Amino acid sequence: EHQRVISSVIYSIGYDKYTQTLEIRFNNRHLYQYFSVPERTHSRFMSAFSKGTYFRMNIKDKYRFKRVE
């Protein structure tokens, strides 16, 4: 289940704690899955003041990913 977030870059964020899969739907509507993302990273992402900055500094290019849509 995705949560809508306030961001100029990211539309919504979903997370499955059992598979540690983070899903990010960007404002351009593309959906990506990031794998083996610790729950702590997801929690910090959700509470970050700037979701775009947190994504660039802590998720992008740090986890294996695939574009879903």
Secondary structure, DSSP 8 states (H G I E B T S, - for coil): -EEE---SSEEEEEEETTTTEEEEEETT--EEEE-S--HHHHHHHHH-S-HHHHHHHHTTTTS-EEE--
